Structure formats: structure tokens, C-alpha cells
Amino acid sequence: MSSQAPQSDPRADSAPPSFISMRQRLDYSLQLLGMPGKGLRLLGGLLLLGWLASGIYRVEPDEQGVVLRFGRWVDTTSAGLHYHYPWPVESVQLPKVTQIKQLKLANLYESGPADAADPREKQMLTGDENIVEADCAVFWRIKDAGQFLFRTNKPEEALRITAEGALREVISHTPIQASMSNRRQQVAEETRSLIQQRLDAQQAGILITQVQLQRVDPPAAVIDAFNDVQRARADQERARNEAQAYSNDILPKARGEAERIRQEAEAYRSQVVNLAQGEAKRFDSVYQTYAQAKDVTAWRLYLESMDDMLKKASKVVIDGTGKNGAGVLPLLQLQDKPKSGGKENR
């Protein structure tokens, strides 16, 4: 009976010594675990498990996950842990969606060679058929990463064209004076709303956060004449305001003075009428008394008249015979009159 020597594996003979030692250690470990001859299967299972685990990905709070299947966009995921089919079936892009970016139309107008730039590109027609040059800054961020990357070709270029068209449209129905002064904020807000509406219609995946209207001026060739017109309008407005202020000051005073005169006249009329009515009633009363007792009434009227006259006299002449003098003198209330010109009245 003859014994046959074991044949060596030719692949093991050609393998490097480090690989052979590693394989021997792996075979020894598998024999200890009771799994001899299953090294390749275990290695293949580990590789398969690692390949499947590579489909796990994490989306940060400031990101959105864009899942591509064989290069085609199939899903958009929010922040958190997610899973997709491992490469090469699917892949993930993680663009930042909270970063605010800025687009300045003024820089775009001025870009390019100086000789090729046309200054009329910045000119816009206002609602009252004037020409202005308007610049604005558009602040935006990504709203939907999938739409931003795959729905629109060159989304930033589309944003520039859309912003320029929206600004021109808003300026076209706004008077020049309003767009340069009191309605600047309203023009910026209308432009932002119009840009957002058109981007949503295009599914651009862009959110406009703010539009700042930086400059609205007449063209440089006519700015001096325009400033003269504005100064003339300002002078006109100032003169109108001064006239209005003078009117507001004078008219109330004139109305008050007229009302005072009217009230004084009314009071004087009432006073005169009342006095006249009182005199008329007194005369009627005296006449009624006279009709009943003529002699007594006539004598009483005579005495009252004489009493009124004697009150104003400084000296009284009395009958020298003294008749009835004793009865008259005690009743007289004579007062000395002041001297006139240093001489006594005689």
C-alpha cells in the first residue's frame, strides 16, 4: 500500500507571502468556529452587507437629499436618515437649501467689454412715459433642490431673466415720481411677488426672500434737466403749501371777526328793539293814566319834568314874594357845579 503526498495549490504558490499568511489565519479562525472551507462565502457576505449598508445616508437640517436612479431624479428627501439603492443603481446629492444668495442686476448690466455694453439696456419706460434706469438686488435660496437641479436649465440665468422682466413690468405701470420717492418699497414688493409667481410657473425650485430697489434715476444725459424740473415742482409745492397755510391762518380769523360783528349787531338790535318796546309800553301806560285823570297826570308830568331840569341846574331863581317858598326850598337837592375856567357860574 503506497501513500500519496498532498498536492499543493498552484494559486497559493504564486500568491504573495502576506496574502498566504492572512488566508491561513482566516482558515484557522474558521476552523475554530466550526466553519472550515467557508471563508470565501463569509467574505462575499460581508462585502454584500457593506454594499447594502452604503445606501444609508443622512440629510442635514440645511440640506435636501436629491435621489438619482441611473442619473434620473426620482425623489427629494428632507432632513434625517434615509435609504436608497446602493451605487450604481442610485446616488444622492445634498445641496444646501438655507443659504441666501444675492443677484444684482446692476452688475449684470455692466458685465462684458466696455465697448460692447449698451447703456440703453438699463433704461426702462415708466407708467407716465418717462425713461429711468433702475437697479435692484434679488435675494434668493433653493426651495426645492430637485426642481432647482433638474427642472430648469441654468436656473441662475433663468432667475436673472425673470427678475429683469418683472422689474421692467412693474416700472412700466408706475409713474416716475412714485418709483423714485414714496412707492419704492411697493415697487420692490410687487417685483418680488411677480418674480416668485413666474418662477413657480417654471418649477425653478427657487424662493425669493427679498428684493431691494437700489437705484431709480433718469438717464445721465437728461438728469440735469430732470433735476431742474424737480426743483421747479418742489418750489411750486412749497408755494402752494405756504399759500394754503396763509389761507388756513387768515380765513378762520376773518370768519371769527365776522361772527363777532354779527353777534354785536344782533345784540345791539335786540337792545334797541327792547328799549323801543319799553318806551312804547311806558307811553301807553302814561296815556291810559292821563285818559282817566287828566289834571293830576298833567301836573305829575310837569313836576317830573321840572325835577329832571332842576337836578342839572347849579342855581335856582325863586319868586321874591316868598310865596310857597317855605314849602319849595326844603325839597330842592342842589349841588354845586365845578368851576369852569376859574370863574363861577352866575
C-alpha positions in Angstrom: 0.0 0.0 0.0 1.5 3.2 -1.1 0.8 6.7 0.3 0.3 9.7 -2.0 1.8 13.1 -1.0 -0.7 16.0 -0.9 -0.6 18.3 -3.9 -0.1 22.0 -3.3 -2.4 24.6 -4.7 -0.6 26.4 -7.6 -2.5 29.6 -6.8 -1.1 29.5 -3.3 2.4 29.1 -4.7 2.0 32.2 -6.9 0.3 34.3 -4.2 2.4 36.7 -2.1 3.5 35.5 1.3 1.4 38.2 3.1 -1.8 37.1 1.4 -1.0 33.4 2.2 -0.4 34.2 5.9 -3.7 36.2 6.0 -5.6 33.4 4.4 -4.1 30.8 6.7 -5.1 32.9 9.7 -8.6 33.2 8.2 -8.8 29.4 7.7 -7.6 28.8 11.2 -10.2 31.2 12.6 -13.0 29.5 10.7 -11.8 26.0 11.9 -12.0 27.3 15.5 -15.6 28.5 14.8 -16.5 25.2 13.2 -16.8 26.7 9.7 -13.9 25.2 7.7 -13.8 26.0 4.0 -16.4 28.8 4.1 -14.0 31.8 4.0 -15.0 33.0 0.6 -18.6 32.8 1.3 -18.2 34.8 4.5 -16.1 37.4 2.7 -18.7 37.6 0.0 -21.5 38.0 2.5 -19.6 40.8 4.3 -19.0 42.6 1.1 -22.7 42.3 0.2 -23.7 43.6 3.6 -21.3 46.5 3.2 -22.7 47.3 -0.2 -26.2 47.3 1.0 -25.3 49.4 4.0 -23.8 52.0 1.7 -27.3 53.0 0.8 -27.9 54.7 4.2 -27.4 58.4 4.0 -28.1 61.4 6.3 -29.5 64.7 5.3 -28.5 67.7 7.5 -31.1 70.4 8.5 -29.7 72.9 6.0 -29.8 70.3 3.1 -32.2 68.4 0.9 -31.4 65.0 -0.5 -31.9 64.5 -4.2 -32.1 60.8 -5.1 -30.9 59.9 -8.6 -31.7 56.5 -10.2 -29.3 55.8 -13.1 -28.8 59.6 -13.3 -32.5 60.5 -13.3 -34.1 62.4 -10.4 -36.7 60.3 -8.7 -37.2 61.7 -5.2 -36.3 64.6 -2.8 -35.9 63.9 0.9 -35.8 66.2 3.9 -33.5 66.2 6.9 -32.9 62.9 8.7 -31.7 59.4 8.0 -32.8 57.8 4.7 -32.0 54.9 2.5 -31.6 54.5 -1.3 -30.5 51.6 -3.5 -26.7 51.5 -3.4 -24.4 52.6 -6.2 -24.5 52.2 -9.2 -28.3 51.9 -9.1 -29.0 55.1 -7.1 -27.0 58.1 -5.8 -27.7 61.1 -3.7 -26.8 64.8 -4.0 -27.0 67.0 -0.9 -27.2 70.7 -1.9 -27.5 73.5 0.7 -31.0 75.0 0.7 -30.9 77.5 3.5 -28.0 79.6 2.2 -29.2 83.1 1.0 -27.7 84.1 -2.3 -27.7 87.5 -4.0 -28.2 88.6 -7.6 -27.5 92.2 -8.6 -28.9 93.3 -11.9 -26.6 96.3 -11.9 -23.5 94.0 -12.1 -25.1 92.0 -14.9 -25.8 95.1 -16.9 -22.2 96.3 -16.5 -20.5 93.0 -17.2 -18.7 92.4 -20.5 -16.4 94.7 -22.5 -16.9 98.4 -22.1 -17.3 99.0 -25.8 -19.9 96.2 -26.1 -22.1 97.5 -23.2 -25.2 99.3 -24.3 -26.4 101.9 -21.8 -29.9 101.5 -23.1 -30.1 98.0 -21.6 -30.7 99.6 -18.1 -33.3 102.0 -19.4 -37.0 101.3 -18.6 -40.2 103.1 -19.6 -42.4 104.3 -16.7 -46.1 104.4 -16.4 -46.2 108.1 -17.4 -43.9 107.5 -20.4 -40.7 108.7 -18.9 -37.4 106.8 -19.1 -35.5 105.7 -16.0 -32.5 103.5 -15.2 -33.4 101.0 -12.4 -31.2 98.6 -10.5 -32.2 96.1 -7.8 -30.7 93.3 -5.7 -32.6 89.9 -5.5 -32.0 87.7 -2.5 -33.0 84.0 -3.1 -32.4 80.5 -1.9 -33.2 77.0 -3.1 -36.8 76.0 -2.2 -36.9 72.5 -4.0 -33.5 71.1 -4.7 -34.8 68.6 -7.3 -36.6 71.2 -9.3 -33.6 73.6 -9.0 -31.2 71.0 -10.4 -33.2 69.2 -13.0 -36.4 71.2 -14.0 -34.7 74.3 -15.2 -31.6 74.6 -17.4 -29.2 77.2 -15.9 -31.5 78.2 -13.0 -29.5 81.3 -12.1 -29.6 82.6 -15.7 -33.4 81.9 -15.6 -33.6 83.9 -12.4 -31.8 86.8 -13.9 -34.0 87.0 -17.0 -37.2 86.6 -14.9 -36.1 89.3 -12.4 -35.3 91.8 -15.2 -38.6 91.2 -16.9 -40.6 91.5 -13.7 -38.8 94.8 -12.7 -39.5 96.2 -16.2 -43.2 95.3 -16.0 -43.7 96.8 -12.5 -41.9 100.0 -13.5 -44.0 100.2 -16.7 -47.2 100.9 -14.8 -45.7 103.1 -12.1 -45.2 106.9 -12.5 -41.6 108.1 -12.4 -42.1 110.3 -9.4 -43.7 107.5 -7.4 -41.0 105.0 -8.3 -38.3 107.4 -7.2 -39.9 108.5 -3.9 -42.9 107.3 -2.0 -43.6 104.0 -3.8 -40.1 102.5 -3.9 -41.0 99.8 -1.3 -44.2 99.0 -3.1 -42.3 98.6 -6.4 -39.8 96.2 -4.7 -42.6 94.1 -3.2 -44.6 93.9 -6.4 -41.4 92.8 -8.2 -40.7 90.1 -5.7 -44.2 88.8 -5.9 -44.1 88.7 -9.7 -40.7 87.0 -9.8 -41.9 84.3 -7.4 -45.1 83.8 -9.4 -43.2 83.3 -12.7 -40.5 81.0 -11.1 -43.2 78.8 -9.6 -44.8 78.5 -13.0 -41.4 77.4 -14.4 -40.9 75.0 -11.5 -37.5 76.5 -10.9 -37.4 75.5 -7.2 -36.2 79.0 -6.1 -37.7 81.0 -3.3 -37.3 84.8 -3.5 -36.8 86.2 0.0 -36.4 89.9 -0.7 -36.0 92.4 -3.5 -34.2 95.7 -2.8 -34.7 98.6 -5.2 -31.2 100.2 -5.2 -31.4 103.0 -7.8 -34.1 104.6 -9.9 -32.7 107.6 -11.8 -33.3 109.3 -15.1 -30.6 108.7 -17.8 -27.4 110.5 -17.3 -27.9 112.6 -20.5 -31.1 114.3 -19.1 -30.5 114.1 -15.4 -29.7 117.8 -15.1 -32.9 118.9 -16.9 -34.8 116.4 -14.8 -33.4 117.9 -11.6 -34.4 121.4 -12.8 -37.9 120.2 -13.3 -38.0 118.5 -9.9 -36.7 121.7 -8.3 -39.4 123.7 -10.0 -42.0 121.2 -8.9 -40.6 121.4 -5.3 -40.8 125.3 -5.5 -44.4 125.0 -6.8 -45.3 122.6 -4.0 -43.7 124.9 -1.4 -45.5 128.0 -2.7 -48.8 126.0 -2.7 -48.2 124.9 0.9 -47.3 128.4 2.0 -50.5 129.8 0.4 -52.5 127.1 2.0 -51.0 127.8 5.4 -51.7 131.5 4.9 -55.3 130.7 3.9 -55.7 128.4 6.9 -54.5 131.3 9.1 -56.5 134.2 7.7 -59.8 132.5 6.9 -60.5 131.4 10.5 -59.7 134.9 11.8 -61.9 136.5 9.2 -64.7 134.1 10.0 -64.3 134.8 13.7 -64.3 138.6 13.2 -67.4 138.4 11.0 -69.1 136.3 13.6 -68.2 138.7 16.4 -69.5 141.7 14.4 -72.7 139.8 13.6 -73.2 138.9 17.2 -72.6 142.5 18.3 -75.1 143.8 15.7 -77.6 141.2 16.9 -77.1 142.3 20.5 -77.4 146.0 19.5 -80.6 145.2 17.5 -82.1 143.4 20.5 -81.2 146.2 22.8 -82.7 148.9 20.6 -85.8 147.0 20.0 -86.3 146.2 23.6 -85.7 149.8 24.6 -88.2 151.0 22.0 -90.7 148.5 23.1 -90.2 149.5 26.7 -90.7 153.2 25.8 -93.8 152.4 23.8 -95.3 150.4 26.7 -94.5 153.2 29.1 -96.1 155.8 26.9 -99.2 153.6 26.6 -99.3 153.3 30.4 -99.0 157.1 30.8 -101.7 157.7 28.2 -104.1 155.3 30.0 -103.5 157.2 33.2 -103.9 160.6 31.5 -107.2 159.4 30.0 -108.6 158.6 33.5 -107.2 161.7 35.3 -106.0 164.4 33.0 -105.3 167.2 35.6 -103.5 165.0 38.0 -101.5 163.3 35.4 -100.6 166.6 33.7 -99.4 168.1 37.0 -97.4 165.0 37.8 -95.7 165.1 34.4 -94.9 168.8 34.9 -93.4 168.1 38.3 -91.3 165.2 36.9 -90.0 167.4 34.1 -89.1 170.2 36.4 -87.4 167.8 38.7 -85.3 166.5 35.9 -84.4 170.0 34.9 -83.6 171.3 38.4 -81.3 168.3 39.0 -79.0 169.7 36.3 -79.1 173.3 37.5 -76.4 174.8 39.8 -78.6 177.8 40.9 -82.3 178.3 41.1 -84.3 181.5 41.0 -87.2 181.7 43.4 -90.1 184.2 43.4 -89.2 187.1 45.6 -92.5 187.3 47.2 -91.7 184.2 49.1 -95.0 182.6 48.2 -94.7 179.0 48.8 -91.0 179.4 49.3 -91.1 177.7 52.6 -92.5 174.7 51.0 -90.2 174.6 48.0 -86.7 175.3 49.4 -86.5 172.2 51.7 -87.4 170.0 48.8 -84.6 171.2 46.4 -81.5 169.0 46.3 -79.0 171.5 44.9 -75.4 170.5 44.2 -72.5 172.9 43.5 -71.2 172.6 39.9 -67.4 172.6 39.5 -65.9 175.9 38.5 -65.2 176.3 34.7 -62.2 178.4 33.7 -61.7 179.6 37.2 -64.9 181.6 37.1 -68.2 180.9 39.0 -71.4 180.5 37.0 -73.6 183.4 37.5 
